[in-house]
Amino acid sequence: MEYFPFRGVIIEKGACLSSFADYVLGCHPSLYRYARSLCGEPQDAEELLQETYKRALAARRKPVVANADEIRPWIFTIMRHVWQNERRRVWRSREVLFEEAPVMSGEYTEFGMTRKLLVSEVRAAVDSLPVTWREIIVMRDMEDLSYAEIAAILGCPIGTVMSRLARARDALRQLLRPRVAISNEVRQ
């Protein structure tokens, strides 16, 4: 057995489909966060996640379980393609179709409320970014995917990933700058 502590999954070497399915399901929290960043609504994210699982498990060519580092970018790519296909379908028919931050036990109510407000403001700022920047921010800064993994998912060069990420972070900084200025005034 091999343990992947950064993924929280145990995979037996040379195992067949059940181990593959276990590993895919072990990616659930990361996939759900990415789905939420793409879709916005929890129900839409859950549908995207279900369709992603369905396609991943039905795929004829799957990454080898022994090389588990290939599975995560592979399934993120499937999710992105499913999402893009759905957007195209909706666009053609002309239809227009972040989870709450829990307050840690023991936190003061005011601190907890301030934290929730900050999380919602950051989430709103991320959601207001163009999709190409939003997905890069989520994959790199929230899901901690490498530049190479993101490049494989998006099907673009690593340099493009790096430049999009820099632009996305700059745009996010600009959106959050008024919030930082207000919090600095309150402290003084």
C-alpha positions in Angstrom: 0.0 0.0 0.0 1.1 3.5 -0.7 -0.1 6.5 1.3 -0.5 9.9 -0.3 -0.6 12.3 2.8 -1.2 15.4 0.7 -4.3 13.8 -0.8 -5.5 11.7 2.2 -5.8 8.6 0.1 -4.4 5.1 0.5 -3.8 3.2 -2.8 -2.7 -0.4 -3.1 -0.1 -0.8 -5.9 -1.3 -2.7 -8.8 -4.9 -2.5 -7.7 -7.7 -2.4 -10.3 -10.8 -0.2 -10.7 -11.9 -0.1 -7.1 -8.6 1.5 -6.1 -8.9 3.9 -9.0 -12.4 4.8 -8.0 -11.3 5.2 -4.4 -8.5 7.6 -5.5 -10.9 9.6 -7.7 -13.4 9.9 -4.8 -10.5 11.0 -2.6 -10.1 14.1 -4.8 -13.7 15.1 -4.0 -13.1 18.2 -1.8 -10.7 19.7 -4.3 -13.0 18.9 -7.2 -16.0 20.3 -5.5 -14.2 23.6 -4.7 -13.1 23.8 -8.4 -16.7 23.1 -9.5 -18.0 25.8 -7.2 -15.5 28.3 -8.7 -16.6 27.4 -12.2 -20.4 27.2 -11.6 -21.0 29.5 -8.7 -24.1 27.7 -7.4 -23.8 24.6 -5.2 -26.5 22.6 -7.1 -24.7 23.3 -10.4 -21.4 22.4 -8.9 -22.8 19.1 -7.6 -24.2 18.2 -11.1 -20.8 19.1 -12.7 -19.1 16.9 -10.1 -21.5 13.9 -10.8 -21.0 14.2 -14.5 -17.2 14.4 -14.0 -17.2 11.2 -11.9 -19.4 9.5 -14.4 -17.1 10.3 -17.3 -13.9 9.5 -15.3 -15.1 6.1 -14.2 -16.4 5.3 -17.7 -13.3 6.4 -19.5 -11.5 3.7 -21.6 -8.1 5.2 -21.0 -7.4 6.0 -17.4 -4.1 7.0 -15.7 -2.3 4.1 -14.0 -3.1 4.0 -10.3 0.5 3.4 -9.5 1.3 6.8 -10.9 -1.4 8.6 -8.8 0.1 12.1 -9.6 -1.4 11.8 -13.1 -4.9 11.1 -11.8 -5.6 14.5 -10.2 -4.8 16.7 -13.3 -6.6 14.2 -15.5 -9.8 14.4 -13.5 -9.6 18.2 -13.3 -9.2 18.3 -17.1 -12.4 16.1 -17.4 -14.3 18.5 -15.2 -13.1 21.6 -17.1 -14.2 19.9 -20.4 -17.6 18.9 -19.1 -18.1 22.5 -17.8 -17.0 24.0 -21.1 -19.3 21.7 -23.1 -22.2 22.7 -20.9 -21.5 26.4 -21.3 -21.4 25.9 -25.1 -24.7 24.1 -25.0 -26.3 26.8 -22.8 -24.9 29.6 -24.9 -26.3 28.0 -28.1 -29.8 27.7 -26.6 -29.4 31.3 -25.2 -30.3 30.2 -21.7 -28.5 31.9 -18.9 -28.0 29.6 -16.2 -17.9 29.1 -1.8 -19.2 27.3 0.8 -19.7 29.2 4.1 -16.6 29.6 6.2 -17.3 27.8 9.5 -16.7 29.7 12.7 -14.2 27.7 14.7 -15.3 26.7 18.1 -14.0 29.1 20.7 -13.8 32.1 18.3 -15.3 35.3 19.6 -18.6 36.1 17.9 -17.3 39.4 16.5 -14.1 37.8 15.2 -16.1 35.0 13.6 -18.5 37.4 12.0 -15.6 39.5 10.7 -13.9 36.4 9.3 -17.1 35.3 7.5 -17.5 38.8 6.1 -13.9 38.8 4.9 -14.3 35.3 3.3 -17.5 36.4 1.5 -15.8 39.6 0.2 -12.8 37.6 -1.1 -15.2 35.0 -2.6 -17.2 37.8 -4.3 -14.0 39.3 -5.6 -12.8 36.0 -7.0 -16.2 35.3 -8.5 -16.2 38.7 -10.3 -12.9 37.8 -12.1 -13.2 36.6 -15.7 -13.4 32.8 -15.9 -9.9 32.4 -17.3 -8.4 34.2 -14.3 -10.8 32.7 -11.7 -10.0 29.1 -12.6 -6.2 29.8 -12.5 -6.6 31.4 -9.0 -8.6 28.5 -7.7 -6.4 25.8 -9.2 -3.1 27.4 -8.0 -3.9 29.2 -4.8 -6.8 27.1 -3.4 -6.1 23.7 -4.8 -2.3 24.0 -4.8 -1.9 22.5 -8.2 1.5 23.0 -9.8 2.0 25.2 -12.9 2.7 22.0 -14.9 -0.6 20.4 -13.7 -2.6 23.6 -14.5 -1.0 23.8 -17.9 -2.0 20.2 -18.6 -5.5 20.8 -17.5 -5.9 24.0 -19.5 -3.9 22.7 -22.5 -1.6 25.7 -22.6 2.1 26.4 -22.0 3.4 26.9 -18.5 4.3 30.5 -19.3 0.7 31.3 -20.2 -0.4 29.9 -16.8 2.2 32.0 -15.0 1.2 35.2 -16.9 -2.5 34.6 -16.4 -1.9 33.9 -12.7 0.0 37.2 -12.3 -2.7 39.1 -14.1 -5.4 37.4 -12.0 -3.6 38.1 -8.7 -3.1 41.8 -9.7 -6.8 42.1 -10.6 -7.8 40.5 -7.3 -5.5 42.9 -5.5 -7.2 45.8 -7.2 -10.6 44.5 -6.3 -9.6 44.0 -2.6 -7.6 47.2 -2.2 -10.6 49.3 -1.0 -11.2 46.6 1.7 -7.6 46.8 2.9 -7.7 50.6 3.0 -10.9 50.5 5.1 -9.5 47.9 7.5 -6.3 50.0 7.9 -8.3 53.1 8.7 -10.3 51.2 11.3 -7.2 50.0 13.1 -5.7 53.5 13.4 
